[in-house]
């Protein structure tokens, strides 16, 4: 049996996986949804990106987890990818859910599609990235109820985690990895991911939904995750 370690993206905590966890547990697997420092019930805890990497590594090592399927969504793909490099033979597979991936020396902000200056303009005076509003979630396959749940649970994201550069310890393409592309958020992975998918160790899966499949299609997402633990 696998141990799923589930890490949601910006503004979210472990609660985001509430509808994904039951099918994984019913199949007999360990499930460990994780809230990163500075978010949700850990709001106010100072955090940079390497804090988030250590949150993930520490969870795995403190619980002495083996056969780990490490899952990172959106922003969380950056610390999850770094953590996957550092946990050695505890890792079975890393799954990136419509996520960014770490690039050594680069940050989440440096890869922002509108440029770093545009990203910097979105950071609030207190140094946090404010959560999205309902209009930002249009076209993502979410019901009104799902939109409300996502917004109500979101907390500001600590800005330092978005501007601190990644530190890679080995080529990411060497890791056993699956990339889940959510098609409503764009039909193709970004260029960095596309290059990684050329590796024999990586594979691509698509979902006909938006960027938050743990809300829009939790049962289907759980089914895909279970297939990656086989």
The 8 nearest C-alpha neighbors of each residue, nearest first, counted from 0:
[[1, 28, 27, 2, 66, 29, 228, 229],
 [2, 0, 66, 28, 67, 228, 29, 3],
 [1, 3, 29, 67, 30, 28, 66, 68],
 [2, 4, 30, 68, 67, 31, 69, 29],
 [3, 5, 31, 69, 32, 70, 30, 68],
 [4, 6, 32, 70, 33, 3, 31, 69],
 [7, 5, 71, 33, 70, 75, 32, 72],
 [8, 6, 72, 11, 75, 71, 12, 5],
 [7, 9, 74, 73, 75, 72, 11, 10],
 [8, 10, 11, 74, 156, 7, 73, 75],
 [11, 9, 153, 154, 156, 155, 130, 38],
 [12, 10, 153, 9, 7, 8, 15, 39],
 [13, 11, 34, 39, 14, 15, 38, 7],
 [12, 14, 34, 33, 32, 15, 16, 7],
 [13, 15, 12, 16, 17, 11, 32, 34],
 [16, 14, 13, 17, 12, 11, 7, 213],
 [17, 15, 19, 14, 18, 13, 20, 213],
 [16, 18, 14, 19, 20, 15, 21, 13],
 [19, 17, 16, 20, 217, 21, 213, 218],
 [20, 18, 16, 217, 221, 17, 21, 22],
 [19, 21, 23, 17, 18, 22, 16, 24],
 [22, 20, 24, 23, 19, 25, 18, 17],
 [23, 21, 25, 24, 20, 26, 19, 221],
 [24, 22, 26, 20, 21, 25, 28, 221],
 [25, 23, 27, 21, 28, 26, 22, 20],
 [26, 24, 22, 27, 23, 21, 28, 20],
 [25, 27, 24, 23, 28, 22, 225, 21],
 [28, 26, 24, 25, 0, 23, 29, 1],
 [29, 27, 24, 1, 0, 23, 26, 2],
 [28, 30, 2, 3, 1, 24, 31, 27],
 [31, 29, 3, 2, 4, 28, 32, 24],
 [30, 32, 4, 3, 5, 33, 29, 2],
 [33, 31, 5, 13, 4, 6, 30, 16],
 [32, 34, 13, 6, 5, 31, 35, 12],
 [33, 35, 12, 13, 36, 38, 6, 32],
 [36, 34, 51, 38, 33, 54, 37, 12],
 [37, 35, 41, 38, 44, 46, 51, 34],
 [36, 38, 42, 44, 41, 43, 45, 46],
 [37, 39, 42, 41, 36, 35, 154, 12],
 [38, 40, 12, 42, 41, 154, 11, 34],
 [39, 41, 42, 38, 34, 12, 37, 36],
 [42, 40, 38, 37, 39, 36, 44, 43],
 [43, 41, 37, 38, 39, 40, 44, 36],
 [42, 44, 37, 45, 41, 38, 36, 157],
 [43, 45, 37, 42, 36, 41, 46, 38],
 [46, 44, 37, 43, 36, 47, 157, 50],
 [47, 45, 50, 36, 37, 44, 160, 157],
 [48, 46, 160, 159, 50, 49, 163, 51],
 [47, 49, 160, 51, 50, 163, 52, 46],
 [48, 50, 52, 51, 47, 53, 78, 160],
 [51, 49, 53, 47, 48, 46, 52, 54],
 [50, 52, 54, 48, 49, 53, 35, 78],
 [51, 53, 78, 49, 55, 54, 50, 82],
 [52, 54, 56, 50, 55, 51, 57, 49],
 [55, 53, 51, 57, 52, 56, 50, 58],
 [56, 54, 58, 53, 52, 57, 82, 59],
 [55, 57, 53, 59, 58, 82, 54, 60],
 [56, 58, 60, 54, 55, 59, 53, 61],
 [59, 57, 55, 61, 56, 60, 62, 54],
 [58, 60, 64, 56, 57, 62, 61, 63],
 [59, 61, 63, 57, 62, 58, 56, 64],
 [62, 60, 63, 58, 57, 59, 64, 56],
 [61, 63, 64, 60, 59, 58, 57, 65],
 [64, 62, 60, 61, 59, 65, 58, 89],
 [65, 63, 59, 62, 60, 67, 2, 89],
 [64, 66, 89, 67, 63, 2, 90, 1],
 [67, 65, 1, 91, 89, 90, 2, 68],
 [68, 66, 90, 2, 91, 65, 69, 3],
 [69, 67, 3, 92, 91, 93, 2, 4],
 [68, 70, 93, 4, 67, 3, 94, 5],
 [71, 69, 94, 5, 93, 95, 6, 4],
 [72, 70, 76, 75, 6, 95, 79, 96],
 [71, 73, 96, 7, 8, 98, 75, 76],
 [98, 72, 74, 8, 75, 97, 99, 76],
 [75, 73, 8, 76, 9, 99, 77, 98],
 [76, 74, 8, 71, 72, 77, 73, 78],
 [75, 77, 71, 79, 100, 99, 98, 74],
 [76, 78, 101, 100, 75, 80, 79, 99],
 [79, 77, 52, 81, 80, 75, 76, 51],
 [80, 78, 76, 82, 81, 77, 71, 75],
 [81, 79, 83, 77, 82, 78, 76, 101],
 [80, 82, 78, 84, 83, 79, 167, 52],
 [81, 83, 79, 85, 84, 80, 52, 56],
 [84, 82, 80, 81, 85, 86, 79, 93],
 [83, 85, 81, 82, 86, 169, 168, 80],
 [86, 84, 82, 83, 87, 81, 56, 168],
 [87, 85, 83, 89, 84, 90, 82, 88],
 [88, 86, 89, 85, 90, 84, 83, 82],
 [87, 89, 90, 86, 91, 65, 66, 67],
 [88, 90, 65, 87, 66, 86, 67, 91],
 [91, 89, 67, 88, 92, 66, 87, 86],
 [92, 90, 66, 67, 68, 89, 93, 175],
 [93, 91, 68, 175, 176, 90, 69, 94],
 [92, 94, 69, 176, 68, 70, 175, 177],
 [95, 93, 70, 177, 176, 178, 69, 96],
 [94, 96, 178, 71, 98, 76, 70, 72],
 [95, 97, 72, 179, 98, 71, 178, 94],
 [98, 96, 180, 179, 73, 181, 72, 95],
 [73, 99, 97, 72, 96, 76, 95, 74],
 [98, 100, 76, 73, 74, 77, 101, 97],
 [99, 101, 77, 76, 80, 98, 102, 192],
 [102, 100, 77, 165, 80, 103, 81, 99],
 [101, 103, 105, 165, 104, 100, 167, 106],
 [102, 104, 166, 167, 165, 105, 101, 164],
 [103, 105, 164, 165, 166, 102, 106, 167],
 [106, 104, 164, 102, 103, 165, 109, 107],
 [107, 105, 164, 109, 162, 108, 163, 165],
 [106, 108, 161, 110, 109, 162, 111, 105],
 [107, 109, 111, 106, 110, 162, 115, 161],
 [110, 108, 106, 115, 107, 111, 105, 114],
 [109, 111, 108, 107, 112, 106, 114, 115],
 [112, 110, 108, 114, 113, 109, 115, 107],
 [111, 113, 114, 110, 115, 109, 118, 108],
 [114, 112, 111, 117, 115, 118, 116, 110],
 [113, 115, 111, 117, 116, 112, 118, 109],
 [114, 116, 118, 109, 117, 108, 119, 111],
 [117, 115, 119, 118, 114, 120, 113, 108],
 [118, 116, 120, 115, 119, 114, 113, 121],
 [117, 119, 115, 120, 116, 121, 108, 114],
 [120, 118, 116, 121, 117, 122, 115, 108],
 [119, 121, 117, 118, 122, 116, 123, 115],
 [122, 120, 119, 118, 123, 128, 117, 129],
 [121, 123, 128, 119, 120, 127, 126, 124],
 [124, 122, 126, 125, 127, 128, 121, 129],
 [123, 125, 126, 122, 127, 128, 121, 120],
 [126, 124, 123, 127, 122, 158, 128, 157],
 [127, 125, 158, 123, 124, 122, 157, 128],
 [128, 126, 158, 157, 156, 123, 122, 125],
 [127, 129, 122, 156, 155, 158, 123, 157],
 [130, 128, 155, 127, 156, 131, 123, 122],
 [131, 129, 155, 10, 153, 154, 128, 132],
 [130, 132, 135, 129, 133, 150, 136, 134],
 [133, 131, 135, 134, 130, 150, 136, 146],
 [132, 134, 136, 135, 146, 131, 137, 150],
 [133, 135, 136, 132, 137, 131, 138, 146],
 [136, 134, 133, 132, 137, 131, 138, 139],
 [135, 137, 134, 133, 139, 138, 132, 146],
 [138, 136, 134, 139, 135, 133, 140, 141],
 [137, 139, 140, 136, 183, 209, 141, 184],
 [138, 140, 209, 137, 141, 136, 183, 210],
 [141, 139, 209, 208, 138, 215, 142, 183],
 [142, 140, 215, 139, 145, 146, 143, 214],
 [141, 143, 145, 144, 146, 140, 215, 147],
 [144, 142, 146, 145, 147, 141, 148, 133],
 [143, 145, 147, 142, 146, 148, 141, 149],
 [146, 144, 148, 142, 147, 143, 141, 149],
 [145, 147, 143, 149, 144, 148, 141, 150],
 [146, 148, 144, 150, 145, 149, 151, 143],
 [149, 147, 145, 151, 146, 150, 152, 144],
 [150, 148, 146, 152, 147, 151, 145, 153],
 [149, 151, 147, 153, 152, 148, 146, 132],
 [150, 152, 148, 149, 153, 147, 154, 146],
 [153, 151, 149, 150, 148, 154, 11, 39],
 [152, 154, 10, 150, 11, 151, 130, 149],
 [153, 155, 10, 39, 38, 130, 156, 152],
 [156, 154, 129, 128, 130, 10, 127, 157],
 [155, 157, 128, 10, 127, 9, 158, 154],
 [158, 156, 127, 159, 160, 37, 128, 155],
 [157, 159, 127, 126, 161, 160, 128, 156],
 [160, 158, 47, 162, 161, 157, 163, 48],
 [161, 159, 48, 47, 158, 163, 162, 157],
 [162, 160, 107, 159, 158, 108, 163, 106],
 [161, 163, 159, 106, 108, 160, 107, 164],
 [162, 164, 106, 160, 48, 161, 159, 47],
 [165, 163, 106, 105, 104, 162, 166, 103],
 [164, 166, 103, 104, 105, 101, 106, 102],
 [165, 167, 103, 104, 168, 164, 81, 102],
 [168, 166, 103, 169, 81, 165, 102, 101],
 [167, 169, 84, 166, 170, 85, 81, 103],
 [170, 168, 167, 171, 84, 173, 172, 85],
 [171, 169, 172, 173, 168, 167, 174, 84],
 [172, 170, 173, 174, 169, 84, 80, 195],
 [171, 173, 170, 195, 174, 198, 200, 201],
 [174, 172, 171, 170, 200, 175, 198, 169],
 [173, 175, 172, 171, 176, 200, 84, 92],
 [176, 174, 200, 92, 201, 93, 173, 177],
 [177, 175, 201, 93, 92, 94, 174, 200],
 [176, 178, 94, 202, 201, 203, 95, 93],
 [177, 179, 95, 203, 94, 204, 96, 180],
 [178, 180, 204, 96, 205, 97, 203, 95],
 [181, 179, 205, 97, 182, 206, 204, 178],
 [180, 182, 206, 209, 208, 97, 184, 183],
 [181, 183, 186, 185, 184, 207, 208, 180],
 [184, 182, 209, 208, 185, 181, 139, 207],
 [183, 185, 182, 209, 210, 181, 139, 186],
 [186, 184, 182, 183, 187, 181, 188, 180],
 [185, 187, 182, 184, 183, 188, 181, 180],
 [186, 188, 185, 189, 180, 182, 193, 190],
 [189, 187, 192, 193, 190, 180, 186, 185],
 [188, 190, 192, 191, 193, 187, 99, 194],
 [191, 189, 193, 192, 194, 188, 195, 187],
 [192, 190, 194, 193, 189, 195, 100, 188],
 [191, 193, 195, 194, 189, 190, 188, 196],
 [194, 192, 190, 196, 195, 191, 188, 189],
 [195, 193, 192, 196, 191, 197, 190, 198],
 [194, 196, 192, 197, 172, 193, 198, 191],
 [197, 195, 193, 198, 201, 194, 202, 192],
 [196, 198, 195, 194, 199, 193, 201, 172],
 [199, 197, 196, 200, 201, 195, 172, 173],
 [198, 200, 201, 197, 196, 202, 172, 173],
 [199, 201, 175, 198, 176, 174, 173, 172],
 [202, 200, 176, 196, 198, 177, 199, 175],
 [201, 203, 177, 196, 178, 176, 204, 200],
 [202, 204, 178, 177, 179, 205, 201, 196],
 [205, 203, 179, 178, 180, 202, 206, 177],
 [204, 206, 180, 179, 181, 207, 182, 203],
 [207, 205, 181, 208, 182, 180, 204, 179],
 [208, 206, 182, 181, 183, 205, 209, 180],
 [207, 209, 183, 181, 206, 140, 182, 139],
 [210, 208, 139, 183, 184, 140, 181, 211],
 [209, 211, 184, 181, 212, 139, 97, 208],
 [210, 212, 213, 209, 214, 215, 139, 208],
 [213, 211, 215, 216, 214, 217, 210, 209],
 [212, 214, 217, 211, 216, 215, 16, 19],
 [215, 213, 212, 211, 217, 216, 145, 141],
 [214, 216, 212, 141, 213, 140, 217, 211],
 [217, 215, 212, 219, 218, 214, 213, 220],
 [218, 216, 213, 220, 19, 219, 214, 18],
 [219, 217, 221, 220, 216, 222, 19, 22],
 [220, 218, 222, 221, 216, 217, 223, 212],
 [219, 221, 217, 223, 222, 218, 216, 224],
 [220, 222, 224, 218, 219, 19, 223, 217],
 [223, 221, 219, 225, 220, 224, 218, 226],
 [224, 222, 226, 220, 225, 221, 219, 227],
 [225, 223, 221, 227, 226, 222, 220, 228],
 [224, 226, 222, 228, 227, 223, 221, 229],
 [227, 225, 223, 224, 228, 229, 222, 221],
 [226, 228, 224, 225, 229, 223, 92, 177],
 [229, 227, 225, 226, 1, 224, 68, 92],
 [228, 226, 227, 225, 1, 0, 224, 91]]
